[in-house]
Amino acid sequence: MDLTLFYFPGACSRVTMTALEAAGVAYHDRLVNIRTDEQKSADYRRVNPKGKVPALAVDGRIMTENAAILVFLDRLFPAAGLLPHSDDPVAEIAPLSDLLWCSSTLHPAMRQIRAPDKFTTGDPAAVKADGMGKFAAEATRIAAGVDGRWWYGERWSIVDIYLFWLCNVAEKGGFPLHDYPAIIDHAARVRALPPLIRALDRERAGADRAGIEGTIY
Ligand SMILES: N[C@@H](CCC(=O)N[C@@H](CS)C(=O)NCC(=O)O)C(=O)O
């Protein structure tokens, strides 16, 4: 199977790249420079008409949306243990629910903090304050879920990586992450995970080749 990940260093494609690294599969990577709006170019829109990263080409067919790609990779590479599984249908769907929470609730709230000007032609400070409030409510939930444990208990999952990425970028946008020591401790544990380390190295190599500086690591 031929896999190509369309990504940008520091973007949410970091979660997908970490999943590919955890799977131990060979894949191509293709940097899409969202700083220069390459994601909106005609060439990239032919790849992903939504104009976003990540996108994953699977034997030339395109898959979009982080949550969907992560579920796909989990099914394709079960030995990687990206998500937990259960015979109980309600428990089985919980990881999908968490991935969608990350992409549809946490990601927009984080983005309001990090890039409030993208949401309004008016006062970005009001958008940012609103994002801070929304993210704080969710951070309380995250902190409780990762306090001395991984999100699903004893073993890390790709949801831990997603939560780490979201909190890390929110912090860079000014969110007071140090008010949540359990999240800080979780971040230190995530940073020591070999698949994340490999993904960060691969992102760094791509950023260096493209001359991109100031990426959030
Ligand atoms: N719903 C999409 C959102 C993807 C997304 O917002 N990606 C960002 C990078 S983190 C992006 O491509 N931004 C460029 C833009 O919005 O123009 C997903 O979860 O995969």
Ligand as a Chemical Component Dictionary entry (heavy atoms), coordinates in Angstrom:
data_LIG
# 
_chem_comp.id                   LIG 
_chem_comp.type                 NON-POLYMER 
_chem_comp.pdbx_formal_charge   0 
_chem_comp.three_letter_code    LIG 
# 
loop_
_chem_comp_atom.comp_id 
_chem_comp_atom.atom_id 
_chem_comp_atom.alt_atom_id 
_chem_comp_atom.type_symbol 
_chem_comp_atom.charge 
_chem_comp_atom.model_Cartn_x 
_chem_comp_atom.model_Cartn_y 
_chem_comp_atom.model_Cartn_z 
_chem_comp_atom.pdbx_ordinal 
LIG N1  N1  N 0 -11.497 19.185 10.510 1  
LIG C1  C1  C 0 -10.132 19.072 10.062 2  
LIG C2  C2  C 0 -9.410  20.353 10.412 3  
LIG C3  C3  C 0 -8.022  20.373 9.855  4  
LIG C4  C4  C 0 -7.389  21.738 10.051 5  
LIG O1  O1  O 0 -8.025  22.726 10.495 6  
LIG N2  N2  N 0 -6.103  21.807 9.708  7  
LIG C5  C5  C 0 -5.394  23.043 9.806  8  
LIG C6  C6  C 0 -4.002  22.822 10.347 9  
LIG S1  S1  S 0 -4.044  22.345 12.057 10 
LIG C7  C7  C 0 -5.272  23.656 8.423  11 
LIG O2  O2  O 0 -5.119  22.951 7.438  12 
LIG N3  N3  N 0 -5.342  24.982 8.367  13 
LIG C8  C8  C 0 -5.216  25.711 7.161  14 
LIG C9  C9  C 0 -6.428  26.529 6.867  15 
LIG O3  O3  O 0 -7.413  26.431 7.614  16 
LIG O4  O4  O 0 -6.424  27.257 5.871  17 
LIG C10 C10 C 0 -9.459  17.856 10.722 18 
LIG O5  O5  O 0 -9.790  17.582 11.884 19 
LIG O6  O6  O 0 -8.626  17.196 10.073 20 
# 
loop_
_chem_comp_bond.comp_id 
_chem_comp_bond.atom_id_1 
_chem_comp_bond.atom_id_2 
_chem_comp_bond.value_order 
_chem_comp_bond.pdbx_ordinal 
LIG N1  C1  SING 1  
LIG C1  C2  SING 2  
LIG C1  C10 SING 3  
LIG C2  C3  SING 4  
LIG C3  C4  SING 5  
LIG C4  O1  DOUB 6  
LIG C4  N2  SING 7  
LIG N2  C5  SING 8  
LIG C5  C6  SING 9  
LIG C5  C7  SING 10 
LIG C6  S1  SING 11 
LIG C7  O2  DOUB 12 
LIG C7  N3  SING 13 
LIG N3  C8  SING 14 
LIG C8  C9  SING 15 
LIG C9  O3  DOUB 16 
LIG C9  O4  SING 17 
LIG C10 O5  DOUB 18 
LIG C10 O6  SING 19 
# 
